[in-house]
Structures are given as structure tokens and as C-alpha cells.
Amino acid sequence: MSALSATWTGSLGYTRRGLRVLGETPWLYVQILSAFAAPAAVAAYVTASDLPEGFGRSASLYALNAISASAAPVVVMTAVAAGYHGVNLGFVNAMRQGLWWLLRYLWTNVHTTVIFWAPILVLLNLFEWQRNEAPVEGAAGLAATAAWVVLIGVVALYIHSRTLLAPFFAVHGNMPATLATIESWRMSGRRFPIVFGTFIVSSAPTAVPLAIVLTTLAFTLNEADGTRAVFAAMLPSLVWMAIKIVRPFLITATYGLYVDLWTEEEQRRVTHGAPPVPLLARPLLAFSRWVPRLFGRAIGRRIEWTA
């Protein structure tokens, strides 16, 4: 079997395992995702309404979108981990136990967000500089723009794949955020094809159609009557609602991948030992070793299926 075929088979296998877990308690995930899509739906409604502009409106929109964006993953992760062990937490327990890990998850996301956006912003600024300082006309200009879009997209997918496992190490592995991010980068580097494949295979069937729908609406709505402008203002909230549909498929597949890769890595370290923490990361890790006591450990509790 070729490497590409093995990656496809493995990625499809993790996706199918995830679908089986979702199929055991589908109503639970509908409840969780509906609960966290609701704030974004309210934000979209407020955006399209005639409520007066001001600080209160802006703060409300930010808070509603932030709740929808940040809180759902840890609740889904907790429900998925329990589901893999044949446990149905139910909506209330999934919310209660998952939200204990919210601050740990957010602190981990601070790390992965910096890693993601630092190179992406550099590329976006270079793209803008090229358009302004060295413009290319006609077909060559379209080709240059396409090349930039492809380059930025490839780099974004690569970096996201390398940090994909960080929340799983932080929550299910009970690691400090810095160490969780380092382990994700190491693990995905050694096993990049299967990590990238699982990310794409599990998320693309829902993410791509949703992206096509949103993009089509953005370009086909009437600009003259203002509907396109209203849609553009609502787009952040609509995106967070759409992501709710993608996340359960991605998280269930990635959880199975995480368990297998970390089990394999633990066995490898019995013989070879754990690799050292990179020198540049040690000060941050020294700081964040006590942060998890506030961000998950002291206010949370380690449930058996997160280990």
C-alpha cells in the first residue's frame, strides 16, 4: 500500500470511528451545538436589526459571538471523550464538565493563535505590498493573485494541522498549554500526513459546502438594496454558526487520532525517553506551569475519560 493510500485509509477510518460515536448519541450533539449556535444567531439578528449603533450594541455583538466561538469546543470534546468510552454524559453533565476546562482551552488557543497568525499576517502584508508597490496587470495579475491565495491557504492549512492536537493534549492529556502546544507540534511533525489527512477528510464534507453557500450569497446578493452590506455585517456570526456544524465531525475523528498517536508516543518514550523542552519555550512553560491551576486544574477536575 502506498503512503498516500495508507493516509487516506487511516484518515477515513478515524472519520468513520467519529461518525459511529456521533451516531450513538446524536441528540446530545444537536443540543450542545444548538445551545452554542444560539448566541451567534442572536448576534446575526441584532446585526440585521435597526437597533441604534453604540458601545452597548457593539459590546453585545462581541460577547454573543465570543460565547459561540469559544465555549462549544471543550463541551464537545468532553462529550466525545466520554462517548468513546461508551458513556453518555447527557446535556447538563457535558456542559458542566466541559466548561471546567474552558479557561485551559482558551489559554492554549492563545499559543496556537500566535503561531498561526504570525506567518499569515506576514504573508498578507507581503501580498498587499506587492499589489501596491509592484502591481501586475491583466492575466498575469490574476495569476499573481491566485498564487498568493494558494500560498496563504496552504500555509494556513499546514499550521492549523500542526496545532490541531494542542487542545487535546491540554484537556485530555491535562498538560500545561505551552507543553500541549509543543507536543502537538512535535507529534504532527512526525505524523503529518495522517494528521493533515484526518483534518481534511473529517471536516471538508461539511466545511466546503458551507463555505460555498456563504461565498455564493456574498457575491449574489443585491448591492443596490443594501442586502449585501447587511450580509457582510452578519457574516462573522454566520461563520460561527456554520463552524458548529463542522466541529463535531472534526473533533470526534481527531480524538481517536490523538489517543492512538499519544499511546504510540508513550510506548516510544519508554525506550527513548521524552525529548527536552525547547530552550526558547522554557520561560513561558515555567510561567504557565502555575497558570493551569487557574486555567483548568484548580477549578476543574480530571474525569477518567480525559486521561
C-alpha positions in Angstrom: 0.0 0.0 0.0 1.4 3.4 -1.0 1.9 6.2 1.6 -0.9 8.2 0.1 -3.3 5.3 0.1 -2.4 4.5 3.7 -3.0 8.1 4.8 -6.4 8.1 3.0 -7.4 4.8 4.6 -6.3 5.9 8.0 -8.0 9.3 7.8 -11.2 7.7 6.6 -11.0 5.2 9.4 -10.8 7.9 12.1 -13.6 9.8 10.4 -15.8 6.6 10.4 -15.0 6.0 14.1 -16.0 9.5 14.9 -19.3 9.1 13.0 -20.1 6.0 15.0 -19.6 7.9 18.2 -21.8 10.7 17.0 -24.4 8.2 15.9 -24.6 6.7 19.4 -26.0 10.0 20.9 -26.8 12.3 18.0 -29.4 14.3 20.0 -26.8 15.2 22.6 -24.6 16.9 20.0 -27.7 18.6 18.5 -28.4 20.1 21.9 -24.9 21.2 22.6 -24.4 22.8 19.2 -27.8 24.4 19.2 -27.1 25.9 22.6 -23.8 27.5 21.4 -25.1 28.5 17.9 -27.9 30.4 19.5 -25.8 33.4 20.7 -24.3 33.8 17.2 -27.9 33.6 15.8 -29.0 36.3 18.1 -25.9 38.4 17.1 -26.8 37.9 13.5 -30.4 39.1 14.2 -29.1 42.1 16.1 -26.7 43.0 13.3 -29.6 43.0 10.8 -32.0 44.9 13.0 -32.5 48.6 13.3 -31.1 48.9 16.8 -29.1 52.1 17.3 -25.3 52.0 16.9 -23.2 52.4 20.0 -21.0 50.8 22.6 -23.8 48.7 24.1 -24.7 47.2 20.7 -21.0 46.5 19.8 -20.2 45.0 23.2 -23.3 42.8 23.0 -22.4 41.6 19.5 -18.8 40.8 20.6 -20.0 39.0 23.7 -22.5 36.9 21.8 -20.0 35.9 19.1 -17.3 35.2 21.7 -19.6 32.8 23.6 -20.5 31.0 20.4 -16.9 30.8 19.3 -15.1 29.8 22.4 -17.2 27.7 24.7 -18.5 24.9 22.4 -15.2 23.0 21.6 -14.5 21.9 25.2 -18.0 20.8 25.8 -18.0 18.7 22.6 -14.5 17.4 23.4 -15.7 16.2 26.8 -18.8 14.6 25.3 -16.8 12.9 22.6 -14.2 11.5 25.0 -16.9 10.1 27.2 -18.7 8.7 24.1 -15.5 6.8 23.0 -15.7 5.0 26.4 -19.4 4.2 26.0 -20.6 6.9 28.4 -23.4 9.3 27.6 -22.9 12.3 29.7 -26.2 14.0 28.8 -26.5 17.7 28.0 -26.2 19.0 31.6 -23.2 17.0 32.6 -21.4 17.6 29.3 -21.9 21.4 29.8 -20.9 21.3 33.4 -17.8 19.1 33.0 -16.7 20.6 29.7 -16.8 24.2 30.8 -14.5 23.4 33.7 -11.8 23.2 31.0 -12.7 26.4 29.2 -10.0 28.6 30.5 -7.3 26.0 30.0 -8.6 25.6 26.4 -8.6 29.4 25.8 -5.0 29.7 27.2 -3.9 27.0 24.8 -5.6 28.9 22.0 -3.5 32.0 22.8 -0.4 29.9 22.0 -1.8 28.4 18.8 -3.3 31.7 17.6 0.1 33.4 17.8 1.7 30.5 15.9 -1.0 30.7 13.3 -1.3 34.4 12.7 2.3 35.5 12.9 3.3 34.0 9.5 -0.2 34.5 8.0 -0.1 38.2 8.7 3.4 38.5 7.2 2.1 36.8 4.0 -1.0 39.1 3.9 1.2 42.2 4.3 3.6 41.0 1.6 0.6 40.4 -0.7 -0.7 43.9 0.0 2.8 45.3 -0.6 3.0 43.5 -4.0 -0.4 44.8 -5.1 0.5 48.4 -4.2 4.2 48.6 -4.9 4.7 46.1 -7.7 1.3 45.7 -9.4 0.8 43.3 -12.3 -1.9 43.9 -14.8 -4.1 41.6 -16.9 -3.9 37.9 -16.8 -0.5 38.0 -15.1 -2.2 40.0 -12.3 -4.9 37.4 -11.9 -2.3 34.6 -11.8 -0.3 36.5 -9.2 -3.3 36.9 -7.0 -4.2 33.3 -7.4 -0.7 32.3 -6.4 -0.8 34.4 -3.3 -4.2 33.0 -2.3 -3.0 29.4 -2.8 0.2 30.1 -0.9 -1.6 31.7 2.1 -4.2 28.9 2.0 -1.5 26.2 2.0 0.4 27.8 4.8 -2.8 28.2 6.9 -3.8 24.6 6.4 -0.3 23.4 7.3 0.0 25.5 10.5 -3.5 24.6 11.6 -2.7 20.9 11.1 0.5 21.3 13.2 -1.5 22.8 16.1 -4.6 20.7 15.7 -3.8 18.4 18.6 -2.9 21.1 21.1 -6.3 21.4 22.7 -6.5 17.6 23.1 -3.2 17.5 24.9 -4.3 20.4 27.1 -7.7 19.0 28.0 -7.5 15.2 27.6 -3.8 15.0 28.4 -4.1 17.5 31.3 -0.9 19.3 30.1 0.0 23.0 30.6 -0.9 25.0 27.5 2.7 25.6 26.4 3.6 21.9 26.7 0.4 20.9 25.0 1.3 23.2 22.0 4.9 21.8 21.9 3.7 18.2 21.9 1.1 19.0 19.2 3.9 20.5 17.0 6.2 17.5 17.6 3.5 14.9 17.1 2.1 16.4 14.0 5.6 16.9 12.6 6.4 13.2 12.8 3.0 12.0 11.6 1.9 15.0 9.5 0.2 13.0 6.6 -2.3 11.3 8.9 -2.9 14.4 11.0 -3.4 16.5 7.9 -5.5 13.8 6.2 -7.8 13.4 9.2 -8.2 17.1 9.5 -9.3 17.4 5.8 -11.3 14.2 5.4 -13.3 14.8 8.6 -14.0 18.5 8.1 -14.2 19.0 4.3 -17.6 17.3 3.7 -19.3 19.9 5.8 -16.9 22.8 5.7 -16.7 23.0 1.9 -20.4 23.2 1.1 -21.0 25.7 3.9 -18.1 27.9 2.5 -19.6 27.7 -1.0 -23.0 28.7 0.3 -21.7 31.7 2.2 -19.4 32.8 -0.7 -22.2 32.5 -3.2 -24.5 34.6 -1.0 -21.8 37.2 -0.6 -21.4 37.6 -4.4 -25.1 37.2 -5.5 -27.0 39.4 -3.0 -28.1 42.7 -4.4 -25.7 45.5 -3.6 -28.2 48.3 -4.6 -30.8 47.5 -1.9 -28.2 47.0 0.8 -28.7 43.3 1.4 -25.1 42.6 0.5 -23.9 45.1 3.1 -26.2 43.6 5.7 -25.0 40.1 4.9 -21.4 41.2 5.2 -22.1 42.6 8.6 -23.8 39.3 9.7 -21.0 37.2 8.2 -18.9 36.7 11.3 -21.9 35.4 13.3 -23.0 33.2 10.4 -19.4 31.8 10.2 -19.5 30.8 13.9 -22.9 29.2 13.3 -21.5 27.2 10.4 -18.5 26.1 12.3 -20.8 24.5 14.8 -21.8 22.1 12.1 -18.2 21.2 11.2 -16.8 20.8 14.8 -18.4 17.5 15.9 -17.1 15.7 12.8 -13.6 17.1 13.2 -13.4 16.6 17.0 -14.6 13.0 17.0 -12.2 12.0 14.3 -9.3 13.9 15.9 -9.9 12.5 19.3 -9.4 8.9 18.0 -6.3 10.1 16.2 -5.0 11.8 19.4 -5.5 8.6 21.5 -3.7 6.4 19.0 -0.8 8.8 18.4 -0.2 9.5 22.1 -0.4 5.8 23.0 2.2 5.1 20.4 4.4 8.0 21.6 4.2 6.9 25.2 5.5 3.5 24.2 8.3 5.1 22.2 9.3 7.2 25.1 9.7 4.1 27.4 12.7 3.3 25.2 14.0 6.6 24.0 12.8 9.0 26.8 10.9 12.2 26.4 12.5 14.9 24.2 13.6 18.1 26.0 11.6 21.2 26.1 13.0 23.8 23.5 15.1 26.4 25.2 13.1 29.3 24.0 9.9 27.8 25.3 11.2 27.1 28.8 10.5 30.6 30.3 6.9 30.5 29.1 6.4 27.0 30.3 7.8 28.0 33.7 5.2 30.7 33.8 2.3 28.6 32.5 3.0 25.7 34.9 1.1 27.6 37.6 -1.3 29.2 35.2 -3.2 25.9 34.6 -4.1 25.9 38.3 -6.2 28.8 37.4 -6.9 27.7 33.9 -8.5 24.4 34.4 -6.8 22.4 37.1 -7.8 24.0 40.3 -11.4 24.9 39.2 -11.7 21.7 37.2 -11.5 18.0 37.9 -9.9 15.2 35.9 -12.6 12.9 34.7 -11.4 9.4 34.0 -12.1 9.5 30.2 -9.9 12.6 29.7 -6.7 10.7 30.7 
